[in-house]
């Protein structure tokens, strides 16, 4: 199997675990009776997990010194992640897993096409095409069907 197909499989697995993350975070929100505390606890466990991985694999912590050279926009990822986790904890009990995730995916696809089209964040430009717009419409139709049925 080529590296490309392996990466596709990894991406699908990441897609599979996303609704699991949202569901277990919502359960944590129920347990602590506060979505912000649940999001904090989730990030804390994630931080500890990443630190354990770094220490076990021997990644030198000195490489963090390079973070000082990162652009200010590069530091917003954590804030965006916190908004995502807290928001999904709030939405899931009200909308259900399928609708919450389908709306998130629709939003992700819309923003992905915009980022590609304009080459935002210094990424290569990939112009929007009719097939890409058709793909977006199919995603929106999927969201409507999930909501209705």
DSSP file (Angstrom, degrees, kcal/mol; ACC not computed):
  #  RESIDUE AA STRUCTURE BP1 BP2  ACC     N-H-->O    O-->H-N    N-H-->O    O-->H-N    TCO  KAPPA ALPHA  PHI   PSI    X-CA   Y-CA   Z-CA
    1    1 A X              0   0    0      0, 0.0     2,-0.0     0, 0.0     0, 0.0   0.000 360.0 360.0 360.0 133.5    0.0    0.0    0.0
    2    2 A X     >  -     0   0    0      1,-0.1     4,-1.9     4,-0.0     3,-0.2  -0.311 360.0-112.0 -74.1 161.1    1.4    3.4   -0.9
    3    3 A X  H  > S+     0   0    0      1,-0.2     4,-2.4     2,-0.2     5,-0.2   0.848 116.0  60.6 -58.7 -36.3    2.0    6.1    1.6
    4    4 A X  H  > S+     0   0    0      1,-0.2     4,-1.8     2,-0.2    -1,-0.2   0.924 106.3  44.6 -59.7 -46.7   -0.8    8.2    0.0
    5    5 A X  H  > S+     0   0    0      1,-0.2     4,-2.3     2,-0.2    -1,-0.2   0.858 110.3  55.1 -69.1 -34.7   -3.5    5.5    0.7
    6    6 A X  H  X S+     0   0    0     -4,-1.9     4,-2.5     1,-0.2    -1,-0.2   0.925 107.4  50.3 -60.9 -43.7   -2.2    5.0    4.2
    7    7 A X  H  X S+     0   0    0     -4,-2.4     4,-2.4     1,-0.2    -2,-0.2   0.876 108.2  52.8 -63.2 -37.4   -2.7    8.7    4.8
    8    8 A X  H  X S+     0   0    0     -4,-1.8     4,-2.3     2,-0.2    -1,-0.2   0.922 109.3  49.2 -62.9 -43.7   -6.2    8.5    3.5
    9    9 A X  H  X S+     0   0    0     -4,-2.3     4,-2.4     1,-0.2    -2,-0.2   0.915 110.4  50.4 -62.2 -43.1   -6.9    5.6    5.9
   10   10 A X  H  X S+     0   0    0     -4,-2.5     4,-2.5     1,-0.2    -1,-0.2   0.916 109.6  51.4 -60.9 -42.6   -5.5    7.6    8.8
   11   11 A X  H  X S+     0   0    0     -4,-2.4     4,-2.1     1,-0.2    -2,-0.2   0.901 109.7  49.4 -61.9 -41.1   -7.7   10.6    7.8
   12   12 A X  H  X S+     0   0    0     -4,-2.3     4,-2.1     2,-0.2    -1,-0.2   0.908 109.9  51.3 -64.4 -41.2  -10.8    8.4    7.8
   13   13 A X  H  X S+     0   0    0     -4,-2.4     4,-2.2     2,-0.2    -2,-0.2   0.913 108.4  51.6 -62.0 -41.8   -9.8    7.0   11.2
   14   14 A X  H  X S+     0   0    0     -4,-2.5     4,-1.2     1,-0.2    -1,-0.2   0.898 109.5  50.8 -60.8 -39.1   -9.5   10.6   12.5
   15   15 A X  H  X S+     0   0    0     -4,-2.1     4,-0.8     1,-0.2    -1,-0.2   0.863 108.7  52.1 -64.5 -35.6  -13.0   11.3   11.1
   16   16 A X  H  X S+     0   0    0     -4,-2.1     4,-0.7     1,-0.2     3,-0.2   0.888 109.9  47.6 -67.4 -39.5  -14.3    8.2   12.9
   17   17 A X  H  X S+     0   0    0     -4,-2.2     4,-2.7     1,-0.2    -1,-0.2   0.697  94.5  77.2 -79.7 -15.8  -12.9    9.3   16.3
   18   18 A X  H  X S+     0   0    0     -4,-1.2     4,-2.3     1,-0.2    -1,-0.2   0.948  97.1  43.0 -59.5 -50.9  -14.2   12.9   16.0
   19   19 A X  H  X S+     0   0    0     -4,-0.8     4,-2.4    -3,-0.2    -1,-0.2   0.831 112.6  55.3 -65.8 -27.5  -17.8   12.0   16.9
   20   20 A X  H  X S+     0   0    0     -4,-0.7     4,-2.9     2,-0.2     5,-0.3   0.934 107.8  48.9 -66.1 -44.0  -16.5    9.7   19.6
   21   21 A X  H  X S+     0   0    0     -4,-2.7     4,-2.4     1,-0.2     5,-0.2   0.929 112.1  48.2 -59.2 -45.9  -14.6   12.6   21.1
   22   22 A X  H  X S+     0   0    0     -4,-2.3     4,-2.0     1,-0.2    -1,-0.2   0.918 113.3  48.1 -61.7 -43.3  -17.7   14.9   20.9
   23   23 A X  H  X S+     0   0    0     -4,-2.4     4,-2.0     2,-0.2    -2,-0.2   0.925 113.9  44.4 -65.7 -45.5  -19.9   12.2   22.6
   24   24 A X  H  X S+     0   0    0     -4,-2.9     4,-2.1     1,-0.2    -1,-0.2   0.857 112.1  53.2 -71.4 -32.0  -17.5   11.4   25.4
   25   25 A X  H  X S+     0   0    0     -4,-2.4     4,-2.2    -5,-0.3    -1,-0.2   0.883 107.6  51.8 -66.2 -36.6  -16.9   15.1   26.0
   26   26 A X  H  X S+     0   0    0     -4,-2.0     4,-2.2     2,-0.2    -2,-0.2   0.898 108.4  51.1 -65.1 -39.5  -20.6   15.6   26.3
   27   27 A X  H  X S+     0   0    0     -4,-2.0     4,-2.2     2,-0.2    -2,-0.2   0.901 109.6  50.2 -62.8 -39.8  -20.8   12.8   28.8
   28   28 A X  H  X S+     0   0    0     -4,-2.1     4,-2.3     2,-0.2     6,-0.2   0.891 107.6  54.3 -63.7 -39.1  -18.0   14.5   30.8
   29   29 A X  H  X>S+     0   0    0     -4,-2.2     4,-1.0     1,-0.2     5,-1.0   0.892 108.6  48.6 -60.8 -40.4  -20.0   17.7   30.6
   30   30 A X  H  <5S+     0   0    0     -4,-2.2    -2,-0.2     2,-0.2    -1,-0.2   0.916 110.8  51.5 -62.7 -43.2  -23.0   15.9   32.1
   31   31 A X  H  <5S+     0   0    0     -4,-2.2    -2,-0.2     1,-0.2    -1,-0.2   0.879 119.9  32.8 -65.2 -39.5  -20.8   14.5   34.9
   32   32 A X  H  <5S-     0   0    0     -4,-2.3    -1,-0.2    -5,-0.1    -2,-0.2   0.473 101.0-133.4 -97.8  -2.1  -19.3   17.8   35.9
   33   33 A X  T  <5S+     0   0    0     -4,-1.0     2,-0.3    -5,-0.2    -3,-0.2   0.769  78.3  83.6  58.0  30.7  -22.5   19.8   35.0
   34   34 A X     >< -     0   0    0     -5,-1.0     4,-2.1    -6,-0.2     5,-0.2  -0.814  64.6-151.7-162.2 119.9  -20.6   22.5   33.2
   35   35 A X  H  > S+     0   0    0     -2,-0.3     4,-2.5     1,-0.2     5,-0.2   0.841  99.1  53.1 -63.9 -32.8  -19.4   22.4   29.5
   36   36 A X  H  > S+     0   0    0      2,-0.2     4,-2.4     1,-0.2    -1,-0.2   0.902 109.7  47.5 -70.5 -39.4  -16.4   24.8   30.2
   37   37 A X  H  > S+     0   0    0      2,-0.2     4,-2.7     1,-0.2    -2,-0.2   0.892 112.5  50.7 -65.5 -38.2  -15.2   22.5   33.0
   38   38 A X  H  X S+     0   0    0     -4,-2.1     4,-2.6     2,-0.2    -2,-0.2   0.922 110.5  48.4 -64.5 -43.5  -15.6   19.5   30.8
   39   39 A X  H  X S+     0   0    0     -4,-2.5     4,-2.6     2,-0.2    -2,-0.2   0.917 112.2  49.6 -62.4 -42.7  -13.6   21.2   28.0
   40   40 A X  H  X S+     0   0    0     -4,-2.4     4,-2.5     2,-0.2    -2,-0.2   0.933 111.7  47.9 -60.6 -46.6  -10.9   22.2   30.5
   41   41 A X  H  X S+     0   0    0     -4,-2.7     4,-2.5     2,-0.2    -2,-0.2   0.902 111.6  50.8 -62.0 -41.1  -10.7   18.6   31.8
   42   42 A X  H  X S+     0   0    0     -4,-2.6     4,-2.3     1,-0.2    -1,-0.2   0.927 112.2  46.0 -62.9 -45.6  -10.6   17.3   28.2
   43   43 A X  H  X S+     0   0    0     -4,-2.6     4,-2.7     2,-0.2    -1,-0.2   0.870 110.8  54.0 -65.0 -36.6   -7.7   19.6   27.3
   44   44 A X  H  X S+     0   0    0     -4,-2.5     4,-2.6     2,-0.2    -2,-0.2   0.941 110.2  45.6 -62.6 -47.3   -5.9   18.8   30.5
   45   45 A X  H  X S+     0   0    0     -4,-2.5     4,-2.4     1,-0.2    -2,-0.2   0.905 113.8  50.3 -62.7 -40.9   -6.0   15.1   29.8
   46   46 A X  H  X S+     0   0    0     -4,-2.3     4,-2.5     2,-0.2    -2,-0.2   0.903 110.2  49.8 -62.7 -41.1   -4.9   15.8   26.2
   47   47 A X  H  X S+     0   0    0     -4,-2.7     4,-2.4     2,-0.2    -2,-0.2   0.921 111.9  47.2 -63.7 -44.9   -2.0   17.9   27.4
   48   48 A X  H  X S+     0   0    0     -4,-2.6     4,-2.5     2,-0.2    -1,-0.2   0.902 111.9  51.8 -63.3 -40.4   -0.9   15.2   29.8
   49   49 A X  H  X S+     0   0    0     -4,-2.4     4,-2.3     2,-0.2    -2,-0.2   0.921 110.9  46.9 -62.5 -44.6   -1.2   12.6   27.0
   50   50 A X  H  X S+     0   0    0     -4,-2.5     4,-2.7     2,-0.2    -2,-0.2   0.901 111.3  51.3 -65.2 -40.3    0.9   14.7   24.6
   51   51 A X  H  X S+     0   0    0     -4,-2.4     4,-2.6     2,-0.2     5,-0.2   0.921 109.4  50.6 -62.0 -43.2    3.5   15.3   27.3
   52   52 A X  H  X S+     0   0    0     -4,-2.5     4,-2.8     2,-0.2     5,-0.2   0.924 111.1  48.7 -60.2 -44.5    3.7   11.6   28.0
   53   53 A X  H  X S+     0   0    0     -4,-2.3     4,-2.6     2,-0.2     6,-0.3   0.928 111.6  49.6 -60.6 -45.9    4.2   10.9   24.3
   54   54 A X  H  X>S+     0   0    0     -4,-2.7     5,-1.6     1,-0.2     4,-0.9   0.917 114.8  44.0 -60.1 -44.9    6.9   13.6   24.0
   55   55 A X  H  <5S+     0   0    0     -4,-2.6     3,-0.2     2,-0.2    -2,-0.2   0.903 114.8  48.2 -68.8 -41.3    8.8   12.2   27.0
   56   56 A X  H  <5S+     0   0    0     -4,-2.8    -2,-0.2     1,-0.2    -1,-0.2   0.894 115.9  43.0 -66.7 -40.3    8.4    8.5   26.0
   57   57 A X  H  <5S-     0   0    0     -4,-2.6    -1,-0.2    -5,-0.2    -2,-0.2   0.574 109.4-121.8 -85.9  -8.3    9.6    9.1   22.4
   58   58 A X  T  <5 +     0   0    0     -4,-0.9     2,-0.3     1,-0.2    -3,-0.2   0.723  45.6 168.9  78.7  21.0   12.4   11.4   23.4
   59   59 A X      < -     0   0    0     -5,-1.6     2,-0.3    -6,-0.3    -1,-0.2  -0.545  43.0-113.9 -65.1 125.0   11.3   14.5   21.5
   60   60 A X    >   -     0   0    0     -2,-0.3     3,-1.7     1,-0.2     4,-0.2  -0.457  15.2-150.3 -69.1 123.9   13.6   17.3   22.8
   61   61 A X  G >  S+     0   0    0     -2,-0.3     3,-2.0     1,-0.3     4,-0.2   0.716  90.6  78.4 -62.9 -20.1   11.6   19.9   24.7
   62   62 A X  G >  S+     0   0    0      1,-0.3     3,-1.7     2,-0.2    -1,-0.3   0.746  76.8  73.2 -61.9 -22.3   14.3   22.4   23.7
   63   63 A X  G X  S+     0   0    0     -3,-1.7     3,-1.6     1,-0.3    -1,-0.3   0.728  78.4  76.1 -65.0 -19.7   12.6   22.5   20.3
   64   64 A X  G X  S+     0   0    0     -3,-2.0     3,-2.1     1,-0.3     4,-0.3   0.730  75.3  78.0 -62.7 -20.4    9.8   24.5   21.9
   65   65 A X  G X  S+     0   0    0     -3,-1.7     3,-1.4     1,-0.3    -1,-0.3   0.814  82.7  65.7 -58.5 -29.0   12.2   27.5   21.8
   66   66 A X  G X  S+     0   0    0     -3,-1.6     3,-1.7     1,-0.3    -1,-0.3   0.671  80.6  79.8 -66.5 -16.3   11.3   27.8   18.1
   67   67 A X  G X  S+     0   0    0     -3,-2.1     3,-1.6     1,-0.3    -1,-0.3   0.775  77.8  70.3 -63.1 -25.0    7.7   28.7   19.1
   68   68 A X  G <  S+     0   0    0     -3,-1.4    -1,-0.3    -4,-0.3    -2,-0.2   0.746  95.9  54.1 -64.7 -20.9    8.8   32.2   19.9
   69   69 A X  G <  S+     0   0    0     -3,-1.7    -1,-0.3    -4,-0.2    -2,-0.2   0.489  84.0 112.0 -90.5  -4.3    9.3   32.7   16.1
   70   70 A X  S <  S-     0   0    0     -3,-1.6     5,-0.0    -4,-0.2     2,-0.0  -0.386  75.6-108.0 -69.8 146.9    5.7   31.6   15.3
   71   71 A X    >>  -     0   0    0      1,-0.1     3,-1.1    -2,-0.1     4,-0.6  -0.344  29.9-109.0 -69.4 156.7    3.4   34.3   13.9
   72   72 A X  G >4 S+     0   0    0      1,-0.3     3,-1.3     2,-0.2     4,-0.3   0.860 118.9  59.7 -55.2 -36.5    0.6   35.5   16.3
   73   73 A X  G >4 S+     0   0    0      1,-0.3     3,-1.5     2,-0.2     4,-0.3   0.823  94.6  64.8 -63.4 -29.4   -2.0   33.7   14.2
   74   74 A X  G X4 S+     0   0    0     -3,-1.1     3,-0.7     1,-0.3    -1,-0.3   0.757  95.8  58.5 -64.8 -23.2   -0.2   30.4   14.8
   75   75 A X  G X< S+     0   0    0     -3,-1.3     3,-0.5    -4,-0.6     4,-0.5   0.540  86.8  76.7 -83.9  -7.0   -1.1   30.8   18.5
   76   76 A X  G <>  +     0   0    0     -3,-1.5     4,-2.8    -4,-0.3     5,-0.2   0.619  70.0  86.3 -80.3 -10.8   -4.8   30.9   17.9
   77   77 A X  H <> S+     0   0    0     -3,-0.7     4,-2.6    -4,-0.3    -1,-0.2   0.880  88.0  50.3 -57.1 -40.9   -5.1   27.1   17.3
   78   78 A X  H <> S+     0   0    0     -3,-0.5     4,-2.3     2,-0.2    -1,-0.2   0.894 111.5  47.9 -65.1 -40.1   -5.5   26.4   21.0
   79   79 A X  H  > S+     0   0    0     -4,-0.5     4,-2.5     2,-0.2    -2,-0.2   0.925 112.8  48.6 -65.8 -44.2   -8.3   29.0   21.4
   80   80 A X  H  X S+     0   0    0     -4,-2.8     4,-2.6     1,-0.2    -2,-0.2   0.912 111.3  50.8 -61.9 -42.2  -10.1   27.7   18.3
   81   81 A X  H  X S+     0   0    0     -4,-2.6     4,-2.8    -5,-0.2     5,-0.2   0.902 109.8  50.1 -61.0 -41.6   -9.7   24.1   19.7
   82   82 A X  H  X S+     0   0    0     -4,-2.3     4,-2.6     2,-0.2     5,-0.3   0.911 111.1  48.5 -64.4 -42.3  -11.2   25.3   23.1
   83   83 A X  H  X S+     0   0    0     -4,-2.5     4,-2.8     2,-0.2     5,-0.2   0.923 113.2  48.8 -62.1 -43.7  -14.1   26.9   21.3
   84   84 A X  H  X S+     0   0    0     -4,-2.6     4,-2.6     2,-0.2     5,-0.2   0.949 114.1  43.8 -61.3 -50.6  -14.7   23.8   19.2
   85   85 A X  H  X S+     0   0    0     -4,-2.8     4,-1.9     2,-0.2    -2,-0.2   0.943 117.9  43.9 -63.5 -48.2  -14.6   21.4   22.2
   86   86 A X  H  X S+     0   0    0     -4,-2.6     4,-1.8    -5,-0.2    -1,-0.2   0.921 114.9  50.1 -63.4 -43.1  -16.8   23.6   24.5
   87   87 A X  H  X S+     0   0    0     -4,-2.8     4,-2.7    -5,-0.3    -2,-0.2   0.901 109.9  49.4 -62.5 -41.4  -19.2   24.3   21.6
   88   88 A X  H  X S+     0   0    0     -4,-2.6     4,-2.4     1,-0.2    -1,-0.2   0.859 107.9  54.5 -68.0 -33.6  -19.6   20.6   20.7
   89   89 A X  H  X S+     0   0    0     -4,-1.9     4,-0.6    -5,-0.2    -1,-0.2   0.886 113.4  43.1 -64.2 -37.7  -20.2   19.8   24.4
   90   90 A X  H  X S+     0   0    0     -4,-1.8     4,-0.5    -5,-0.2    -2,-0.2   0.905 118.2  43.9 -72.9 -42.7  -23.0   22.3   24.4
   91   91 A X  H >X S+     0   0    0     -4,-2.7     4,-2.7     1,-0.2     3,-1.0   0.878  98.6  69.3 -74.0 -39.7  -24.5   21.4   21.0
   92   92 A X  H 3X S+     0   0    0     -4,-2.4     4,-2.8     1,-0.3    -1,-0.2   0.876  98.5  47.7 -54.4 -48.3  -24.5   17.6   21.2
   93   93 A X  H 3< S+     0   0    0     -4,-0.6    -1,-0.3     1,-0.2    -2,-0.1   0.807 119.3  42.2 -64.3 -24.8  -27.2   17.1   23.9
   94   94 A X  H << S+     0   0    0     -3,-1.0    -2,-0.2    -4,-0.5    -1,-0.2   0.823 129.6  22.9 -88.2 -34.1  -29.4   19.5   22.0
   95   95 A X  H  < S-     0   0    0     -4,-2.7     4,-0.4     1,-0.1    -3,-0.2   0.645 102.5-122.1-108.7 -19.2  -28.8   18.4   18.4
   96   96 A X     X  -     0   0    0     -4,-2.8     4,-2.0    -5,-0.4     5,-0.2  -0.092  33.6 -78.3  88.7 163.2  -27.6   14.8   18.7
   97   97 A X  H  > S+     0   0    0      2,-0.2     4,-2.9     1,-0.2     5,-0.3   0.945 124.6  49.5 -66.3 -49.9  -24.4   13.3   17.4
   98   98 A X  H  > S+     0   0    0      1,-0.2     4,-2.5     2,-0.2     5,-0.2   0.919 115.9  40.8 -61.4 -47.1  -25.3   13.0   13.7
   99   99 A X  H  > S+     0   0    0     -4,-0.4     4,-2.4     2,-0.2     5,-0.2   0.920 115.7  51.1 -69.8 -41.6  -26.6   16.5   13.3
  100  100 A X  H  X S+     0   0    0     -4,-2.0     4,-2.1     1,-0.2    -2,-0.2   0.957 115.7  41.1 -58.1 -50.6  -23.9   18.1   15.4
  101  101 A X  H  X S+     0   0    0     -4,-2.9     4,-3.0    -5,-0.2     5,-0.2   0.894 113.2  53.0 -67.9 -39.5  -21.1   16.4   13.4
  102  102 A X  H  X S+     0   0    0     -4,-2.5     4,-2.3    -5,-0.3    -1,-0.2   0.896 111.1  47.3 -65.1 -37.4  -22.8   16.9   10.0
  103  103 A X  H  X S+     0   0    0     -4,-2.4     4,-2.4     2,-0.2    -1,-0.2   0.898 112.4  50.0 -67.3 -39.7  -23.1   20.6   10.7
  104  104 A X  H  X S+     0   0    0     -4,-2.1     4,-2.7    -5,-0.2    -2,-0.2   0.929 111.4  48.5 -62.5 -45.0  -19.5   20.7   11.9
  105  105 A X  H  X S+     0   0    0     -4,-3.0     4,-2.8     2,-0.2     5,-0.2   0.905 110.0  52.0 -63.0 -41.2  -18.3   18.9    8.7
  106  106 A X  H  X S+     0   0    0     -4,-2.3     4,-2.4     1,-0.2    -1,-0.2   0.929 112.2  46.1 -60.4 -44.6  -20.3   21.3    6.5
  107  107 A X  H  X S+     0   0    0     -4,-2.4     4,-2.5     2,-0.2     5,-0.2   0.901 112.2  51.1 -63.6 -40.9  -18.7   24.2    8.2
  108  108 A X  H  X S+     0   0    0     -4,-2.7     4,-2.4     2,-0.2    -2,-0.2   0.915 111.3  47.5 -62.5 -43.4  -15.2   22.6    7.9
  109  109 A X  H  X S+     0   0    0     -4,-2.8     4,-2.3     2,-0.2    -2,-0.2   0.917 111.2  50.7 -66.6 -42.6  -15.8   22.0    4.2
  110  110 A X  H  X S+     0   0    0     -4,-2.4     4,-2.0    -5,-0.2    -2,-0.2   0.956 115.1  42.3 -58.9 -50.7  -17.0   25.5    3.5
  111  111 A X  H  X S+     0   0    0     -4,-2.5     4,-2.9     1,-0.2    -1,-0.2   0.855 111.1  56.7 -67.3 -33.7  -14.0   27.0    5.3
  112  112 A X  H  X S+     0   0    0     -4,-2.4     4,-2.6    -5,-0.2    -1,-0.2   0.913 107.9  47.4 -62.3 -42.6  -11.6   24.5    3.7
  113  113 A X  H  X S+     0   0    0     -4,-2.3     4,-2.9     2,-0.2    -2,-0.2   0.906 113.1  49.0 -65.2 -41.3  -12.7   25.6    0.3
  114  114 A X  H  X S+     0   0    0     -4,-2.0     4,-2.3     2,-0.2     6,-0.3   0.933 111.9  48.4 -63.1 -46.2  -12.4   29.3    1.2
  115  115 A X  H  X>S+     0   0    0     -4,-2.9     5,-1.4     1,-0.2     4,-1.3   0.931 115.3  45.2 -60.3 -46.0   -8.8   28.7    2.6
  116  116 A X  H  <5S+     0   0    0     -4,-2.6    10,-2.7    -5,-0.2     3,-0.3   0.941 112.3  51.1 -61.1 -48.1   -7.8   26.8   -0.5
  117  117 A X  H  <5S+     0   0    0     -4,-2.9    -2,-0.2     1,-0.2    -1,-0.2   0.881 122.4  29.7 -61.2 -41.6   -9.3   29.3   -2.9
  118  118 A X  H  <5S-     0   0    0     -4,-2.3    -1,-0.2    -5,-0.2    -2,-0.2   0.483 101.8-124.8 -99.0  -3.7   -7.6   32.3   -1.3
  119  119 A X  T ><5 -     0   0    0     -4,-1.3     3,-0.9    -3,-0.3     4,-0.3   0.885  41.9-171.1  62.4  38.2   -4.5   30.6   -0.1
  120  120 A X  G > < +     0   0    0     -5,-1.4     3,-1.6    -6,-0.3    -1,-0.1  -0.190  61.6  24.3 -62.6 155.5   -5.2   31.8    3.4
  121  121 A X  G 3  S-     0   0    0      1,-0.3    -1,-0.2     2,-0.0    -2,-0.1   0.721 134.0 -66.6  62.0  24.3   -2.5   31.4    6.2
  122  122 A X  G <  S+     0   0    0     -3,-0.9    -1,-0.3     1,-0.2    -2,-0.2   0.643  96.6 143.4  76.6  14.0    0.2   31.2    3.5
  123  123 A X    <   -     0   0    0     -3,-1.6    -1,-0.2    -4,-0.3    -2,-0.0  -0.466  60.2 -85.6 -84.2 159.3   -1.1   27.9    2.1
  124  124 A X        -     0   0    0     -2,-0.1     2,-0.3     1,-0.1    -5,-0.3  -0.332  47.0-110.3 -64.2 145.2   -1.0   27.1   -1.7
  125  125 A X        +     0   0    0     -6,-0.1     2,-0.4    -7,-0.1    -8,-0.2  -0.583  33.3 179.5 -76.6 134.2   -4.0   28.4   -3.7
  126  126 A X        -     0   0    0    -10,-2.7    -7,-0.1    -2,-0.3    -8,-0.1  -0.876  29.0-132.7-133.7 100.9   -6.4   25.8   -5.0
  127  127 A X        -     0   0    0     -2,-0.4     2,-0.2     1,-0.1   -10,-0.1  -0.125  21.0-105.6 -60.5 146.9   -9.1   27.6   -6.9
  128  128 A X        -     0   0    0    -14,-0.1     2,-0.3   -15,-0.1    -1,-0.1  -0.504  42.5-169.5 -70.2 137.0  -12.7   26.7   -6.4
  129  129 A X     >  -     0   0    0     -2,-0.2     4,-2.3    -3,-0.1     5,-0.2  -0.786  37.3-102.4-124.2 167.7  -14.2   24.7   -9.2
  130  130 A X  H  > S+     0   0    0     -2,-0.3     4,-2.7     1,-0.2     5,-0.2   0.904 121.7  53.1 -58.4 -43.6  -17.7   23.6  -10.2
  131  131 A X  H  > S+     0   0    0      1,-0.2     4,-2.2     2,-0.2    -1,-0.2   0.880 108.7  50.7 -61.1 -35.1  -17.1   20.1   -8.9
  132  132 A X  H  > S+     0   0    0      2,-0.2     4,-2.1     1,-0.2    -2,-0.2   0.915 110.8  48.0 -66.9 -41.7  -16.0   21.5   -5.5
  133  133 A X  H  X S+     0   0    0     -4,-2.3     4,-2.4     2,-0.2    -2,-0.2   0.911 110.9  51.7 -63.6 -41.4  -19.1   23.7   -5.3
  134  134 A X  H  X S+     0   0    0     -4,-2.7     4,-2.3     1,-0.2    -2,-0.2   0.903 108.0  52.2 -61.5 -41.0  -21.2   20.6   -6.3
  135  135 A X  H  X S+     0   0    0     -4,-2.2     4,-1.9     1,-0.2    -1,-0.2   0.904 108.5  50.4 -60.7 -41.7  -19.5   18.7   -3.5
  136  136 A X  H  X S+     0   0    0     -4,-2.1     4,-2.3     1,-0.2    -2,-0.2   0.915 109.3  51.2 -62.4 -42.9  -20.4   21.4   -1.0
  137  137 A X  H  X S+     0   0    0     -4,-2.4     4,-2.6     1,-0.2    -2,-0.2   0.893 107.8  52.8 -62.5 -39.1  -24.0   21.3   -2.1
  138  138 A X  H  X S+     0   0    0     -4,-2.3     4,-2.3     2,-0.2    -1,-0.2   0.883 108.2  50.9 -63.7 -37.6  -24.1   17.6   -1.6
  139  139 A X  H  X S+     0   0    0     -4,-1.9     4,-2.2     2,-0.2    -2,-0.2   0.926 110.4  48.8 -64.5 -43.7  -22.8   18.1    1.9
  140  140 A X  H  X S+     0   0    0     -4,-2.3     4,-2.4     2,-0.2    -2,-0.2   0.912 110.4  51.0 -62.4 -42.2  -25.5   20.6    2.6
  141  141 A X  H  X S+     0   0    0     -4,-2.6     4,-2.5     1,-0.2    -1,-0.2   0.908 108.7  52.7 -60.5 -41.2  -28.2   18.2    1.2
  142  142 A X  H  X S+     0   0    0     -4,-2.3     4,-2.5     2,-0.2    -2,-0.2   0.906 108.2  49.9 -60.0 -42.7  -26.8   15.6    3.5
  143  143 A X  H  X S+     0   0    0     -4,-2.2     4,-2.6     2,-0.2    -2,-0.2   0.924 110.5  50.2 -61.6 -44.7  -27.1   17.9    6.5
  144  144 A X  H  X S+     0   0    0     -4,-2.4     4,-2.5     1,-0.2    -2,-0.2   0.919 112.0  47.7 -60.6 -43.9  -30.7   18.6    5.5
  145  145 A X  H  X S+     0   0    0     -4,-2.5     4,-2.6     2,-0.2    -1,-0.2   0.903 111.7  49.7 -65.3 -41.0  -31.5   14.9    5.2
  146  146 A X  H  < S+     0   0    0     -4,-2.5    -1,-0.2     1,-0.2    -2,-0.2   0.909 113.8  46.4 -63.8 -40.8  -29.9   14.1    8.6
  147  147 A X  H  < S+     0   0    0     -4,-2.6    -2,-0.2    -5,-0.2    -1,-0.2   0.910 116.4  44.2 -67.0 -41.4  -31.9   16.9   10.2
  148  148 A X  H  <        0   0    0     -4,-2.5    -2,-0.2    -5,-0.2    -1,-0.2   0.867 360.0 360.0 -73.9 -36.5  -35.2   15.9    8.6
  149  149 A X     <        0   0    0     -4,-2.6    -2,-0.2    -5,-0.2    -1,-0.2   0.396 360.0 360.0-115.3 360.0  -34.9   12.2    9.2
